[in-house]
Every structure is written in structure tokens, then in C-alpha cells.
Amino acid sequence: MDLFNKNKLLTLSLGILFLCSLIVIVDTEGSYNAIEVASLWVRNHFGYFYLYLGLACVLFLLGIALSPLGKLKLGKKDSKPEHSLWSWTAMLYSAGMGAGILLRAVQEPVYMQQHPPYLSNIPRDLLALEFTFYQWGFTAWAFYGLFAMVVGYMLFVRKNEVRISATLINILPGTVARNGIDIMTILTTVFGLIAAIGLGTAQVTGGLNHVFGNGYGVGTMLLLALLISLLAFLSVWLGLNKGIKVISKLNILVTLALLLFVFFVSDVGAIVRSFGLSLLHYLLDFIPMSLAYGNYDPGISFLTDWTFYYWAFWIAWAPFTGIFIARISKGRSLRQLLLGVLIIPSLGTFFWFSVFGTSAFQIIEGWGNYNNEFGNVFSSIFIFFKNYPMETLLNGVTIFLLISFLVTSVDSAVFVLSMFTDGGNKNPSKKHRLLWSVFIWLATMAIILLGNAKTEIDVLVAAQKLLVITSLPFAFFMVVMAGVFLRDVTGKYKDPV
């Protein structure tokens, strides 16, 4: 109890989370309807603002990286990066994307091929990949990179605490406003984790049913949630170097093995050609696509269902992901951080979607007609593997990756939550790590059981849409944060050369 009495941020955060949980349990249907209406309102009224903000973030980060400010080191001038490029990339990618690339590997490119976002002179296959690149590429990582840059600067240059509120410490009126920002970050992180674990366990259960036949249901989901929480707790308990880094590197190695297997068994020439041409079109069309300008406007309905939703989702995840990236970026220059965050994971994601998307297009062409076989986000990749040798092994590897990517998302988030509630400590106490691991597990169990009890209400989707609502204050906060950072860094920065 002493931990709660002395820690107002922790007490307030858990109190608000408990109150929200109680409201959802007492009035599930009303809560679901309110979240649905509010998320649509945010996308309808602020969707275009999100588009412009995304483009502005990409251009702003590129400007910082290529300017003299890019030489600024996060740490001492003569310090070396705390983590190797390989370890750093593995950790940031596992925290920032993870299981999403498995969920959407086949389903999204095929959807874009069957339902082109707009009319174009380029072939539908290339347009489908180009638009998928757009929704998973530079803009998503720019949202993450902005928070990583500002928090990293405040942490390693200004020596402030590891909190989002520290980015505005000079202009916020007092502790109430700062705690409000930090509580919002904690709530959004927790909501995102619960939704991610719930949806991830649903996909793993769907994969098990696909491979072994029906029979796996809510009990399996609860066991998977327990397994993921236990592994994440073990990882975060061991710490950044012995736990999170090790699992992240394992994830990327297994993912690369899966990617290369599909690549070499498929039509290599067609994949390379599609990757190159789609990337070229993406680079050429990036600005008009980012503005939904002229012929590049998919229409409000498509944007609301896809791009606005994605942008809101990336923004909602950006604070915790950005803090984690900042924490592992000590010793890197702003140029290394920003170009690394923007380019390395984006190119990896583009090649991933090129391999699975192009191969799926060829499978559909071979079928002669398409009856939405790849339309289900939970089963599409398993249906895809029916067309490859060693199907059972590929399914097993995918299920393993779904679990391990969820573990790395949870352990990095628990690490960030613990830093927040342990006074901004870069190496939070194990009491905080244990507390947040247990809370996330209990909350996930509750929402899975609630979703099973309310079969007519998709509770997990509602949890995801809640992130769209919480993204709005962060969208405005990003503008202010970027302005304050620019004012501070241009006033204090001295060229080391």
C-alpha cells in the first residue's frame, strides 16, 4: 500500500482504469455505442488534419535529420550507441509493428487489389502494394520518430525524466497539467495493449482451429493471454539487455527466415519487380497521397475506414513507442535516429508486403476467380500457406511469431509504464514491472471474458476504436511539442564540429 500512498500518478491511473472498466462491465452495450459514435466523429472531423499532420511530421523529421541539428548526439559527444544497429532495429520494430504485419500480410494487399482506392494508370497489383506501403510506411514511423526524438533529447541532453510531460516542462503551468498528459499516455498504452493481446489471442486461436480443427475457443484465448503475460513479465523482469533485446532479436530472425522462405519458393523475379516499381510510385506519389489531392483522393468513406483509422491508431501508439525508442537510442545522433526510424523499418515492411502480396495476387490469378478467400484478417495468412510446401511448419512458425511479437509489444510497454510511474526512472523498479504486468493480464482476461459473454458486441474492436478517440489530444500535443522542441534545440544547440 505504501507504493500507492506515495505515488499519485500510479494511484490516479489505476483508479481511472478501474472506473472505466467498471462502466464498461455495467453498461457494455452503451459503452460500445458511445465509443463507435465518438471514434467516427473523430475520424470525420479530424481525419484530414491527421493526413496533413502525418505529412508535416515526415518533412519535419527529414528537415531536422539533414540539417546541422542532425549532428546533435543523444548523450555525450564522444559516446557510442548503447545498442548495435541490429539490436536497436530489432527492438524498435518489435515494439512498433509486431504482430500487425502478420495479421495484414495477405489480407490488406489483396483487399487493395480487389477494391482499388482510386483510379490509376498503374496496374492494380502495383497500386495495391503502393497504397499498403503508404499506410504502413514513412508516416507511421514519423509519428513514432517525433516522440522518440523529443523524448530522447529531453532525456539524454536536457537530463529530464522519462515522461511525455517532460517535453513541455518549461511551459506547463504545474503538476496537474503534467500529470494529466502522463495519465492520458498511460491510459492509451493500457487500452492499446489490451486490444492487441485480445486480438492477437483471437488470431492464434483461429490459426489453431484452422490447423487442428475446431475446438479452440475462449479457454484457449485465456490460456494464451496468461502465457503472453507471463513471458512478457519474465522479459521485462530480466530487463532491457537480458530480456527485451533477446526476444526482439529472436523475433526478427524467425521473421526473416519465414520471409526468405516464402520469397525463394515464390516467383522471385515478379516480387523484386513489384517491390521496386511500387516503391518508386510510392516515393513519387507520397505528397499527393498524403494530401488526398486530386486523382489521389480515395473519397471520405474509404479514408475513414482505412487511412484516417490507421493514422489515429499510429498516433495513439506513438507516445509509448516513441519513449521506448528514445530509451534505446542513447549514443545516437538525431540524424542516425531519425533516418534509421524512417527508412530501415519502412523498407523491411515494404519488402514483406511485396513478398506476400505479389504471391497472393498470383495465387488468385491461378484460381481464376476470387471468392474473398483472403478476406478474413485472422485466417488469411493460414489459407495463403496452403499453397506452399511444409504448410504445417509455416503455420507453426506463424503462431509462434504471433505470440512472440505480442510478448515484445507487452514487455516494452510494461517497461515504459513502469518508467512513468516510478518517477521517470530509466531503469524502473521491479515492483512497478510486476504491478503493470499483473494488471495488464487481469484486464486482458476481463475483456476476453466480457467479449465472450456479449457475443453480439465486438468488445475487442471497441477497445481498438477507443484508441482513435484518445489519439486526438496527442495529435494536437504533437504540434505544440514539435514547436517547443525546435525553439529549445535551436536556442541551445552548438555545432560540435
NUKEVEX-656514 format. One record per residue (C-alpha): x, y, z; chain; residue number from 1. Coordinates in nm, 4 decimals. Example, Ala and Ser with C-alpha at 12.3 -4.5 7.8 and 13.67 -1.06 7.14 Angstrom:
! residues 2
        X        Y        Z chaine num
   1.2300  -0.4500   0.7800      A   1
   1.3670  -0.1060   0.7140      A   2
This chain:
! residues 497
        X        Y        Z chaine num
   0.0000   0.0000   0.0000      A   1
   0.2960   0.2304   0.0643      A   2
   0.3652   0.2259  -0.3116      A   3
   0.0199   0.3736  -0.3837      A   4
   0.0200   0.6256  -0.0971      A   5
   0.3415   0.7883  -0.2185      A   6
   0.2708   0.7717  -0.5918      A   7
  -0.0178   0.9912  -0.7037      A   8
   0.0380   0.9198  -1.0754      A   9
   0.0161   0.5454  -1.0196      A  10
  -0.2858   0.5724  -0.7907      A  11
  -0.4767   0.8067  -1.0214      A  12
  -0.4000   0.5987  -1.3310      A  13
  -0.5128   0.2704  -1.1773      A  14
  -0.8172   0.4409  -1.0252      A  15
  -0.9291   0.5803  -1.3620      A  16
  -0.8636   0.2470  -1.5331      A  17
  -1.0698   0.0671  -1.2693      A  18
  -1.3548   0.3186  -1.3077      A  19
  -1.3530   0.2822  -1.6879      A  20
  -1.3547  -0.0967  -1.6558      A  21
  -1.6487  -0.0820  -1.4163      A  22
  -1.8503   0.1374  -1.6545      A  23
  -1.7838  -0.0998  -1.9476      A  24
  -1.8847  -0.4052  -1.7420      A  25
  -2.2037  -0.2432  -1.6086      A  26
  -2.3141  -0.0958  -1.9445      A  27
  -2.1277  -0.2812  -2.2176      A  28
  -2.3703  -0.2015  -2.4982      A  29
  -2.3923   0.1662  -2.4092      A  30
  -2.0145   0.1917  -2.3842      A  31
  -1.9713   0.0195  -2.7201      A  32
  -2.2175   0.2530  -2.8919      A  33
  -2.0554   0.5607  -2.7370      A  34
  -1.7087   0.4503  -2.8492      A  35
  -1.8352   0.3761  -3.2014      A  36
  -2.0014   0.7177  -3.2346      A  37
  -1.7058   0.9067  -3.0850      A  38
  -1.4450   0.7278  -3.2998      A  39
  -1.6399   0.8042  -3.6167      A  40
  -1.6761   1.1676  -3.5070      A  41
  -1.3005   1.1977  -3.4578      A  42
  -1.2255   1.0457  -3.7986      A  43
  -1.4900   1.2511  -3.9806      A  44
  -1.3923   1.5851  -3.8269      A  45
  -1.0172   1.5467  -3.7806      A  46
  -0.9234   1.2881  -4.0425      A  47
  -0.7813   1.5407  -4.2874      A  48
  -0.5970   1.7119  -4.0042      A  49
  -0.4338   1.3728  -3.9334      A  50
  -0.3322   1.3457  -4.3008      A  51
  -0.1690   1.6888  -4.3012      A  52
  -0.0077   1.6213  -3.9644      A  53
   0.1417   1.2974  -4.0977      A  54
   0.2989   1.4686  -4.3981      A  55
   0.4236   1.7530  -4.1786      A  56
   0.5881   1.5037  -3.9405      A  57
   0.7732   1.3273  -4.2233      A  58
   0.9006   1.6566  -4.3701      A  59
   0.9867   1.7971  -4.0261      A  60
   1.1923   1.4925  -3.9273      A  61
   1.3715   1.4857  -4.2624      A  62
   1.4495   1.8558  -4.2215      A  63
   1.5959   1.8005  -3.8737      A  64
   1.7937   1.4942  -3.9858      A  65
   1.9505   1.6651  -4.2896      A  66
   2.0205   1.9968  -4.1158      A  67
   2.3173   2.0722  -3.8855      A  68
   2.0865   1.9818  -3.5957      A  69
   2.1133   1.6215  -3.7105      A  70
   2.4643   1.6065  -3.5631      A  71
   2.3307   1.6526  -3.2092      A  72
   2.4155   1.3440  -3.0032      A  73
   2.1738   1.1883  -2.7558      A  74
   2.4288   1.1722  -2.4782      A  75
   2.7910   1.2799  -2.4540      A  76
   2.9566   1.3919  -2.7777      A  77
   3.2107   1.1093  -2.7705      A  78
   2.9650   0.8371  -2.6621      A  79
   2.8893   0.5384  -2.8816      A  80
   2.5410   0.3910  -2.9391      A  81
   2.4281   0.1876  -2.6395      A  82
   2.2927  -0.0841  -2.8709      A  83
   2.4192  -0.2145  -3.2055      A  84
   2.2239  -0.1244  -3.5182      A  85
   2.0945  -0.4815  -3.5407      A  86
   1.9749  -0.4909  -3.1771      A  87
   1.8318  -0.1395  -3.1997      A  88
   1.6368  -0.2179  -3.5176      A  89
   1.5055  -0.5450  -3.3760      A  90
   1.3762  -0.3779  -3.0593      A  91
   1.2165  -0.0761  -3.2270      A  92
   1.0489  -0.2884  -3.4938      A  93
   0.9159  -0.5441  -3.2451      A  94
   0.7717  -0.2654  -3.0309      A  95
   0.6372  -0.0542  -3.3180      A  96
   0.4773  -0.3068  -3.5546      A  97
   0.4990  -0.6646  -3.4391      A  98
   0.2010  -0.8908  -3.4961      A  99
   0.0288  -0.6392  -3.7262      A 100
   0.2423  -0.7381  -4.0236      A 101
   0.1278  -1.0993  -3.9808      A 102
  -0.2369  -1.0013  -3.9477      A 103
  -0.2312  -0.7899  -4.2628      A 104
   0.0421  -0.9633  -4.4691      A 105
  -0.2028  -1.1072  -4.7223      A 106
  -0.5404  -0.9597  -4.6339      A 107
  -0.4595  -0.5915  -4.6875      A 108
  -0.2734  -0.6051  -5.0231      A 109
  -0.5461  -0.8336  -5.1621      A 110
  -0.8203  -0.6014  -5.0375      A 111
  -0.6490  -0.3068  -5.2049      A 112
  -0.6145  -0.5070  -5.5268      A 113
  -0.9823  -0.6053  -5.5266      A 114
  -1.1020  -0.2600  -5.4136      A 115
  -0.8597  -0.0027  -5.5624      A 116
  -0.8589   0.3144  -5.3500      A 117
  -0.8718   0.5332  -5.6617      A 118
  -0.8390   0.5134  -6.0398      A 119
  -0.4800   0.4980  -6.1585      A 120
  -0.2797   0.4393  -6.4736      A 121
  -0.0544   0.1868  -6.2998      A 122
  -0.1594  -0.1816  -6.2745      A 123
  -0.3910  -0.2719  -5.9874      A 124
  -0.1318  -0.5010  -5.8292      A 125
   0.1211  -0.2200  -5.8057      A 126
  -0.1397   0.0281  -5.6825      A 127
  -0.2445  -0.2184  -5.4117      A 128
   0.1131  -0.2507  -5.2882      A 129
   0.1770   0.1227  -5.3175      A 130
  -0.1222   0.2087  -5.1010      A 131
  -0.0309  -0.0620  -4.8494      A 132
   0.3197   0.0875  -4.8323      A 133
   0.1616   0.4266  -4.7731      A 134
  -0.0420   0.3069  -4.4762      A 135
   0.2499   0.1194  -4.3137      A 136
   0.5431   0.3341  -4.4184      A 137
   0.7123   0.6654  -4.3513      A 138
   0.4139   0.8377  -4.1900      A 139
   0.3594   0.5754  -3.9197      A 140
   0.7276   0.5792  -3.8292      A 141
   0.7371   0.9596  -3.8404      A 142
   0.4728   0.9699  -3.5660      A 143
   0.6901   0.7356  -3.3588      A 144
   1.0080   0.9202  -3.4535      A 145
   0.8811   1.2604  -3.3440      A 146
   0.8172   1.1386  -2.9902      A 147
   1.1449   0.9424  -2.9891      A 148
   1.3423   1.2498  -3.0951      A 149
   1.1887   1.4901  -2.8450      A 150
   1.1858   1.2479  -2.5511      A 151
   1.5413   1.1337  -2.6319      A 152
   1.6583   1.4950  -2.6402      A 153
   1.4897   1.5738  -2.3084      A 154
   1.6230   1.2537  -2.1519      A 155
   1.9839   1.2399  -2.2687      A 156
   2.0602   1.6072  -2.3438      A 157
   1.8418   1.8009  -2.1003      A 158
   1.8564   1.5207  -1.8383      A 159
   1.4828   1.5301  -1.7666      A 160
   1.2623   1.2418  -1.6523      A 161
   1.1322   0.9735  -1.8895      A 162
   0.7834   1.1169  -1.9235      A 163
   0.5866   1.2723  -2.2073      A 164
   0.5120   1.5728  -1.9865      A 165
   0.8868   1.6403  -1.9622      A 166
   0.8800   1.7557  -2.3249      A 167
   0.6778   2.0633  -2.2182      A 168
   0.8214   2.1087  -1.8696      A 169
   0.9107   2.4740  -1.9350      A 170
   0.5646   2.5855  -2.0459      A 171
   0.3201   2.3688  -1.8481      A 172
   0.1624   2.5614  -1.5575      A 173
   0.2065   2.2940  -1.2919      A 174
   0.1974   1.9327  -1.1849      A 175
  -0.1755   1.8946  -1.2578      A 176
  -0.1332   1.9576  -1.6300      A 177
   0.1806   1.7417  -1.6455      A 178
   0.0107   1.4556  -1.4623      A 179
  -0.2866   1.4878  -1.6976      A 180
  -0.0636   1.4308  -2.0017      A 181
   0.1125   1.1373  -1.8365      A 182
  -0.2152   0.9782  -1.7264      A 183
  -0.3520   1.0073  -2.0804      A 184
  -0.0394   0.8326  -2.2095      A 185
  -0.0753   0.5547  -1.9521      A 186
  -0.4452   0.5030  -2.0323      A 187
  -0.3825   0.4921  -2.4069      A 188
  -0.0953   0.2475  -2.3639      A 189
  -0.3053   0.0159  -2.1475      A 190
  -0.6047   0.0277  -2.3844      A 191
  -0.3767  -0.0465  -2.6783      A 192
  -0.2140  -0.3403  -2.5028      A 193
  -0.5445  -0.4958  -2.4026      A 194
  -0.6765  -0.4672  -2.7575      A 195
  -0.3514  -0.6025  -2.9047      A 196
  -0.3372  -0.9050  -2.6752      A 197
  -0.7070  -0.9773  -2.7193      A 198
  -0.6933  -0.9582  -3.0984      A 199
  -0.3647  -1.1481  -3.1064      A 200
  -0.5021  -1.4348  -2.8993      A 201
  -0.8062  -1.4406  -3.1276      A 202
  -0.5827  -1.4820  -3.4336      A 203
  -0.3700  -1.7510  -3.2702      A 204
  -0.6879  -1.9360  -3.1699      A 205
  -0.8174  -1.9015  -3.5249      A 206
  -0.4875  -2.0407  -3.6515      A 207
  -0.5087  -2.3383  -3.4157      A 208
  -0.8638  -2.4084  -3.5309      A 209
  -0.7520  -2.3835  -3.8936      A 210
  -0.4599  -2.6206  -3.8428      A 211
  -0.6058  -2.8717  -3.5983      A 212
  -0.9805  -2.8343  -3.6497      A 213
  -1.2418  -2.6514  -3.4455      A 214
  -1.2473  -2.6896  -3.0707      A 215
  -1.0338  -2.3985  -2.9532      A 216
  -1.2326  -2.1129  -2.8035      A 217
  -1.2366  -1.8683  -2.5156      A 218
  -1.0491  -2.1085  -2.2865      A 219
  -0.7609  -2.1166  -2.5320      A 220
  -0.7645  -1.7380  -2.5571      A 221
  -0.7422  -1.7087  -2.1776      A 222
  -0.4513  -1.9537  -2.1633      A 223
  -0.2724  -1.7652  -2.4412      A 224
  -0.3264  -1.4348  -2.2610      A 225
  -0.1729  -1.5893  -1.9483      A 226
   0.1218  -1.7288  -2.1464      A 227
   0.1883  -1.3961  -2.3215      A 228
   0.1661  -1.2048  -1.9933      A 229
   0.3995  -1.4473  -1.8151      A 230
   0.6599  -1.4360  -2.0921      A 231
   0.6359  -1.0568  -2.1115      A 232
   0.6761  -1.0311  -1.7351      A 233
   0.9809  -1.2589  -1.7438      A 234
   1.1286  -1.0492  -2.0250      A 235
   1.0701  -0.7138  -1.8556      A 236
   1.1843  -0.8554  -1.5195      A 237
   1.5187  -0.9551  -1.6744      A 238
   1.5492  -0.6036  -1.8146      A 239
   1.6328  -0.4334  -2.1398      A 240
   1.9500  -0.6238  -2.2272      A 241
   1.8771  -0.9711  -2.0932      A 242
   1.5064  -0.9889  -2.1753      A 243
   1.3544  -0.7436  -2.4233      A 244
   1.6585  -0.7298  -2.6523      A 245
   1.6993  -1.1092  -2.6661      A 246
   1.3342  -1.1807  -2.7532      A 247
   1.3230  -0.8959  -3.0072      A 248
   1.6280  -1.0317  -3.1899      A 249
   1.4779  -1.3814  -3.1904      A 250
   1.1558  -1.2405  -3.3372      A 251
   1.3336  -1.0695  -3.6229      A 252
   1.5493  -1.3730  -3.7029      A 253
   1.2460  -1.6036  -3.7241      A 254
   1.0516  -1.3418  -3.9230      A 255
   1.3386  -1.3077  -4.1705      A 256
   1.3560  -1.6860  -4.2071      A 257
   0.9815  -1.7002  -4.2840      A 258
   1.0075  -1.4084  -4.5257      A 259
   1.3030  -1.5547  -4.7149      A 260
   1.1410  -1.8968  -4.7399      A 261
   0.8246  -1.7532  -4.8993      A 262
   1.0372  -1.5254  -5.1184      A 263
   1.2547  -1.8015  -5.2663      A 264
   0.9690  -2.0517  -5.3074      A 265
   0.7608  -1.7883  -5.4888      A 266
   0.8239  -1.6003  -5.8131      A 267
   1.1396  -1.4109  -5.7166      A 268
   1.1513  -1.2010  -6.0328      A 269
   0.7904  -1.0871  -6.0018      A 270
   0.8371  -0.9973  -5.6345      A 271
   1.1529  -0.7931  -5.6953      A 272
   0.9881  -0.6139  -5.9864      A 273
   0.6734  -0.5371  -5.7844      A 274
   0.8790  -0.4172  -5.4876      A 275
   1.0915  -0.1834  -5.6997      A 276
   0.8077  -0.0364  -5.9064      A 277
   0.5694   0.0010  -5.6114      A 278
   0.8405   0.1711  -5.4071      A 279
   0.9167   0.4080  -5.6958      A 280
   0.5489   0.5025  -5.7337      A 281
   0.5179   0.5429  -5.3555      A 282
   0.8087   0.7882  -5.3465      A 283
   0.6786   0.9820  -5.6469      A 284
   0.3193   0.9921  -5.5211      A 285
   0.3894   1.0343  -5.1498      A 286
   0.2954   1.4022  -5.1191      A 287
  -0.0312   1.3949  -5.3218      A 288
  -0.1291   1.0693  -5.1480      A 289
  -0.0585   1.2292  -4.8106      A 290
  -0.2864   1.5197  -4.9008      A 291
  -0.5520   1.3028  -5.0724      A 292
  -0.5137   1.5538  -5.3540      A 293
  -0.6926   1.5382  -5.6902      A 294
  -0.6759   1.1936  -5.8501      A 295
  -0.5153   1.0572  -5.5320      A 296
  -0.8277   1.1117  -5.3212      A 297
  -0.9939   0.7762  -5.2347      A 298
  -1.3030   0.9528  -5.1001      A 299
  -1.4192   1.0183  -4.7462      A 300
  -1.5694   0.6728  -4.6954      A 301
  -1.2500   0.4868  -4.7865      A 302
  -1.0316   0.7287  -4.5930      A 303
  -1.2478   0.6983  -4.2824      A 304
  -1.2384   0.3190  -4.2855      A 305
  -0.8679   0.2891  -4.3661      A 306
  -0.6246   0.5811  -4.3686      A 307
  -0.7858   0.8007  -4.1021      A 308
  -0.8181   0.4931  -3.8805      A 309
  -0.4562   0.3939  -3.9339      A 310
  -0.3251   0.7443  -3.8716      A 311
  -0.5259   0.7748  -3.5492      A 312
  -0.4009   0.4326  -3.4412      A 313
  -0.0351   0.5173  -3.5095      A 314
  -0.0704   0.8471  -3.3213      A 315
  -0.2267   0.6725  -3.0216      A 316
   0.0627   0.4230  -3.0065      A 317
   0.3290   0.6879  -3.0737      A 318
   0.3852   0.8160  -2.7162      A 319
   0.4748   0.4815  -2.5596      A 320
   0.6553   0.3522  -2.8713      A 321
   0.8440   0.6786  -2.9055      A 322
   0.9504   0.6699  -2.5409      A 323
   1.0774   0.3150  -2.5815      A 324
   1.2704   0.4049  -2.8980      A 325
   1.4163   0.7076  -2.7198      A 326
   1.5233   0.4908  -2.4255      A 327
   1.7201   0.2529  -2.6527      A 328
   1.8753   0.5309  -2.8658      A 329
   2.1340   0.6701  -2.6251      A 330
   2.4586   0.7492  -2.8063      A 331
   2.2998   0.8017  -3.1475      A 332
   2.2807   1.1350  -3.3248      A 333
   1.9451   1.2794  -3.4216      A 334
   2.0364   1.2043  -3.7837      A 335
   2.1013   0.8371  -3.7069      A 336
   1.7848   0.8126  -3.5004      A 337
   1.5510   0.9816  -3.7474      A 338
   1.6800   0.8345  -4.0732      A 339
   1.7026   0.4938  -3.9058      A 340
   1.3454   0.5090  -3.7751      A 341
   1.2033   0.6389  -4.1028      A 342
   1.3904   0.4237  -4.3528      A 343
   1.5033   0.0886  -4.2084      A 344
   1.1706  -0.0472  -4.0728      A 345
   0.9763   0.1034  -4.3642      A 346
   1.1857  -0.0732  -4.6272      A 347
   1.1603  -0.4005  -4.4346      A 348
   0.7829  -0.3657  -4.4192      A 349
   0.7603  -0.2790  -4.7897      A 350
   0.9544  -0.5894  -4.8871      A 351
   0.7399  -0.8016  -4.6529      A 352
   0.4165  -0.6861  -4.8169      A 353
   0.5705  -0.7229  -5.1634      A 354
   0.6562  -1.0873  -5.0980      A 355
   0.3206  -1.1871  -4.9517      A 356
   0.1082  -0.9519  -5.1634      A 357
   0.2602  -1.0399  -5.5009      A 358
   0.2470  -1.4117  -5.4209      A 359
  -0.1176  -1.3826  -5.3151      A 360
  -0.2018  -1.1997  -5.6400      A 361
  -0.0512  -1.4856  -5.8389      A 362
  -0.2422  -1.7450  -5.6356      A 363
  -0.5691  -1.5624  -5.7093      A 364
  -0.4794  -1.5445  -6.0785      A 365
  -0.4199  -1.9196  -6.0764      A 366
  -0.7596  -1.9814  -5.9157      A 367
  -0.9341  -1.7974  -6.1972      A 368
  -1.1834  -1.6291  -5.9680      A 369
  -1.1756  -1.4864  -5.6167      A 370
  -1.4430  -1.5505  -5.3537      A 371
  -1.2914  -1.3496  -5.0682      A 372
  -1.0748  -1.6384  -4.9502      A 373
  -0.8227  -1.3895  -4.8090      A 374
  -1.0846  -1.1559  -4.6667      A 375
  -1.0628  -1.2694  -4.3028      A 376
  -0.7777  -1.0962  -4.1218      A 377
  -0.7437  -1.3860  -3.8745      A 378
  -0.7229  -1.6723  -4.1240      A 379
  -0.5880  -1.5176  -4.4471      A 380
  -0.2213  -1.5999  -4.3887      A 381
  -0.3026  -1.9618  -4.2966      A 382
  -0.5091  -2.0041  -4.6149      A 383
  -0.2174  -1.8493  -4.8043      A 384
   0.0207  -2.1164  -4.6693      A 385
  -0.1995  -2.3938  -4.8129      A 386
  -0.0315  -2.3146  -5.1440      A 387
   0.3219  -2.3756  -5.0110      A 388
   0.5280  -2.6782  -4.9108      A 389
   0.5648  -2.7542  -4.5383      A 390
   0.2316  -2.5879  -4.4635      A 391
   0.2177  -2.7248  -4.1085      A 392
   0.5635  -2.5897  -4.0266      A 393
   0.4778  -2.2480  -4.1731      A 394
   0.1578  -2.2363  -3.9692      A 395
   0.3506  -2.3287  -3.6559      A 396
   0.6120  -2.0599  -3.7181      A 397
   0.3371  -1.8021  -3.7738      A 398
   0.1633  -1.8940  -3.4494      A 399
   0.4975  -1.8735  -3.2686      A 400
   0.5622  -1.5274  -3.4176      A 401
   0.2159  -1.4020  -3.3282      A 402
   0.2813  -1.4947  -2.9660      A 403
   0.6400  -1.3687  -2.9535      A 404
   0.5583  -1.0361  -3.1215      A 405
   0.2805  -0.9823  -2.8685      A 406
   0.5294  -1.0575  -2.5918      A 407
   0.7688  -0.7902  -2.7187      A 408
   0.4882  -0.5358  -2.7544      A 409
   0.3753  -0.6054  -2.3985      A 410
   0.7200  -0.6142  -2.2375      A 411
   0.8297  -0.2857  -2.3983      A 412
   0.5013  -0.1199  -2.2982      A 413
   0.5231  -0.2511  -1.9410      A 414
   0.8790  -0.1162  -1.9272      A 415
   0.7551   0.2277  -2.0379      A 416
   0.4596   0.2220  -1.7950      A 417
   0.6976   0.1315  -1.5151      A 418
   0.9301   0.4188  -1.6050      A 419
   0.6333   0.6562  -1.5935      A 420
   0.5033   0.5509  -1.2531      A 421
   0.8488   0.5085  -1.0974      A 422
   0.9257   0.8775  -1.1138      A 423
   1.0634   0.8720  -1.4675      A 424
   1.3372   0.6268  -1.3725      A 425
   1.5256   0.4936  -1.6790      A 426
   1.5563   0.1572  -1.5037      A 427
   1.2272   0.1233  -1.3143      A 428
   1.1966  -0.0892  -1.0032      A 429
   1.0809  -0.4481  -1.0359      A 430
   0.7805  -0.3724  -0.8139      A 431
   0.6410  -0.1477  -1.0868      A 432
   0.7201  -0.4044  -1.3576      A 433
   0.5356  -0.6733  -1.1628      A 434
   0.2392  -0.4483  -1.0878      A 435
   0.1825  -0.3466  -1.4514      A 436
   0.2370  -0.6998  -1.5832      A 437
  -0.0295  -0.8359  -1.3463      A 438
  -0.2699  -0.5504  -1.4204      A 439
  -0.2399  -0.5918  -1.7979      A 440
  -0.3011  -0.9660  -1.7619      A 441
  -0.6111  -0.9204  -1.5436      A 442
  -0.7536  -0.6501  -1.7715      A 443
  -0.6989  -0.8674  -2.0799      A 444
  -0.8661  -1.1668  -1.9145      A 445
  -1.1629  -0.9475  -1.8222      A 446
  -1.2127  -0.8080  -2.1719      A 447
  -1.1854  -1.1544  -2.3320      A 448
  -1.4498  -1.2891  -2.0925      A 449
  -1.6676  -0.9826  -2.1482      A 450
  -1.6366  -1.0206  -2.5256      A 451
  -1.7377  -1.3860  -2.4990      A 452
  -2.0363  -1.3039  -2.2777      A 453
  -2.1531  -1.0245  -2.5097      A 454
  -2.1327  -1.2178  -2.8352      A 455
  -2.3370  -0.9575  -3.0196      A 456
  -2.0839  -0.6864  -2.9305      A 457
  -1.7276  -0.6885  -3.0611      A 458
  -1.5598  -0.5719  -2.7415      A 459
  -1.2054  -0.6116  -2.8757      A 460
  -1.2779  -0.3961  -3.1794      A 461
  -1.4321  -0.1396  -2.9437      A 462
  -1.1067  -0.1347  -2.7448      A 463
  -0.9163  -0.0656  -3.0658      A 464
  -1.1549   0.2124  -3.1658      A 465
  -1.1089   0.3670  -2.8235      A 466
  -0.7516   0.4429  -2.9349      A 467
  -0.8922   0.6546  -3.2173      A 468
  -1.0572   0.8749  -2.9546      A 469
  -0.7503   0.9018  -2.7327      A 470
  -0.5341   0.9867  -3.0353      A 471
  -0.7000   1.3291  -3.0750      A 472
  -0.5352   1.5085  -2.7803      A 473
  -0.1999   1.3579  -2.8794      A 474
  -0.2428   1.4905  -3.2348      A 475
  -0.2664   1.8475  -3.1048      A 476
   0.0004   1.7800  -2.8436      A 477
   0.2449   1.6769  -3.1181      A 478
   0.2194   2.0169  -3.2854      A 479
   0.2961   2.2005  -2.9614      A 480
   0.5704   1.9528  -2.8675      A 481
   0.7460   1.9943  -3.2027      A 482
   0.7356   2.3731  -3.1743      A 483
   0.8737   2.3744  -2.8196      A 484
   1.1491   2.1300  -2.9171      A 485
   1.2520   2.3385  -3.2183      A 486
   1.2635   2.6545  -3.0091      A 487
   1.4688   2.4843  -2.7406      A 488
   1.7154   2.2999  -2.9649      A 489
   1.7866   2.5977  -3.1911      A 490
   1.8434   2.8192  -2.8894      A 491
   2.0772   2.5844  -2.7038      A 492
   2.2398   2.3691  -2.9719      A 493
   2.6078   2.4249  -3.0507      A 494
   2.7576   2.2630  -3.3596      A 495
   3.0096   2.0048  -3.2288      A 496
   3.2294   2.0398  -3.5379      A 497
